Amino acid sequence: MSEVDEIKSKLDIVDIVSEYVQMKQVGTNFKALCPFHSEKTPSFMVSRERQIWHCFGCSEGGDMFTFVQKMENVEFPEALKILAQKAGVKLSHHDPKLHDQKNRILDILELTAKFWFKILEAHPNAQIGREYLKERGISDDIREEFRIGFAPESWDATNDFLLKKGFLENDIFLSGLTIKKERGSGFYDRFRNRIIFPIKNPQGEVVGFGGRIMRGADEKLAKYINSPQTQVYNKSLIMYNFDKAKTEIKKNERAVVVEGYMDVIASWKAGVKNVIATSGTALTRDQIALIKRYANTIACAFDADAAGQNASFRGIDLLLQSDVNIQVITIPYGKDPDDCVRNDPEAWRLAAKNTKSFMEYMFSIATRKYPGTGVEEKKNIGKMLLPYIARISNTIEQSHWLNKLASYLSMPQEALRDAMYKVKERTAENRIVQRKETEKRKITKSRQTMLEEMLLAIALKFSDHLPFIIDETSLDYIKNKDLNELYKRLILYYTKYIHPFEGEIFEYSKFAIYLESEDGEGQNNLQSLCDELLFFAERDFSEYDTIDLKKELARVIADVHRHHLSLVQEEIKQHLEMAEMEKDSDRIHKLSIEHSRIMDELNALNSQEI
């Protein structure tokens, strides 16, 4: 038995999921609000019988391993370790799943962090780095705590070091540490003559680096560079210092978000340790979701300069829509937290404690910018604040700020609410214009795919109807590629192994084993698709009696058949037009007969419905 199978045999997915979400038993399954997207009606289901989960709202699904991966935002090896600990299973160090390419990359990054740390500690060429950090007030203890390092001014020192340690050149490249040469073969180091800040995932593993250029370097070079996107470094998910700060964030029920590495380190040194950084970018939806697992209050402290404020406002839309308590830290000294701490650490501690809500902050900015009481000033204040109020997802909070703005502007709240709705409508109209054609295609596709899913869901769950489905539904009727492949496998299995006259019946568990045993690509996807369809059938058809289910099935088959005939008819029309242009009378005659036959089939289907 493999370690994965041993863990699955000792754990129950219902118990695992229950550690994260509250579930209610519905029949043989369990139901809950999905933890991966916002919803008011439960669409997240867990099957104890099949040890799987699926959400009909966001279409995510899988087993206990994929659930832990998503909840903890980890890769498979980390999920394996978490569940092994719960199950009391001792993992072998030789499990091939723990030594895949991602883990080789993690090994490379960890060793590189140690290499650069040692260089900063003692190498003569790193003296410039040590002096810089000393000027910035970074002690040896802080350097060690954050594992700050130094990449030497060399085109190949890091690459050569890793090659000598036995790593492959391609794996080093995939880790983001080297760049492919434009001419000829080979690679050169990405980080050179820079102070290095290791970037870690929430579990504390090094997944990337940020590097600051040293004085005297080419002015054309960027002041800061980061690792590129890799298999282990997803910039939209990772936040600097989250691994160290998450406990403090939970304890304080608040995350302090700053812009840069030095801001985090300075804040930590000053005693404000629930601090994380965006590394110069706006907050993403995934980062906000990660923070919300530990606290529902996010305090933003960006650089006081224009660029810093713009960074703050770039991320504010998602924050307003995420129903979090948004606070703003006003920096009392200097342009950023690092400046403030070097001038007066106590001032930073007080600023981080005495925050304003984001809308209070925006009100103060608007009223300072337009201090008058005339019509133009009021219009400008409304124009500045209404878009932010319109984006607030919580209706109570939105009403509060709308009422405050109406009071300040001395105008009826209803008039202001109408203006806010116009702001919302303009935003919505812009989105509709941009996505109109795409949405049309999506709606058409989803309608047909939904019918095909219903058909196969009934076939898998209610196998008594399988002979009828196979007799009445041609493989050509199923247009979705994955569903078509699954239906083909289902027909082959039924034809080969099920002999009704000998008393044999279709059993899904045996069909699942058949799918797993089949050679070829995509079998795992088909297995996942089957699981999803079974959930679908249990959700929508479990209360149908035999007669009603047969009626529903006949309707679905007719609709799928009708859609197929419509596509064939359209194709024949195109061929007819071509034949008429070419004046091919024989082909016109044959196509006309075929077109009439299709029309008769369609009319027959339509008359059955009447």
Secondary structure, 3 states (H helix, E strand, C coil): CCHHHHHHHHCCHHHHHHCCCCCEEECCEEEECCCCCCCCCCCEEEECCCCEEEECCCCCEECHHHHHHHHHCCCHHHHHHHHHHHHCCCCCCCCHHHCCHHHHHHHHHHHHHHHHHHHHHHCHHHHHHHHHHHHCCCCHHHHHHCCCEEECCCCCHHHHHHHHCCCCHHHHHHCCCEEECCCCCCEEECCCCEEEEEEECCCCCEEEEEEEECCCCCCCCCCEEECCCCCCCCCCCCCECHHHHHHHHHHHCCEEEECCHHHHHHHHHHCCCCEEECCCCCCCHHHHHHHHCCCCEEEECCCCCHHHHHHHHHHHHHHHHCCCEEEECCCCCCCCHHHHHHHCHHHHHHHHHCCEEHHHHHHHHHHHHCCCCCHHHHHHHHHHHHHHHHHCCCHHHHHHHHHHHHHHHCCCHHHHHHHHHHHHHHHHHHHHHHHHHHHHHHHHHHHHHHHHHHHHHHHHHCHHHHHHHHHHCCHHHCCCHHHHHHHHHHHHHHHHHCCHHHCCCCCHHHHHHHHHHCCCCCHHHHHHHHHHHHHHHHHHHCCCCHHHHHHHHHHHHHHHHHHHHHHHHHHHHHHHHHHHHHCCHHHHHHHHHHHHHHHHHHHHHHHHHC
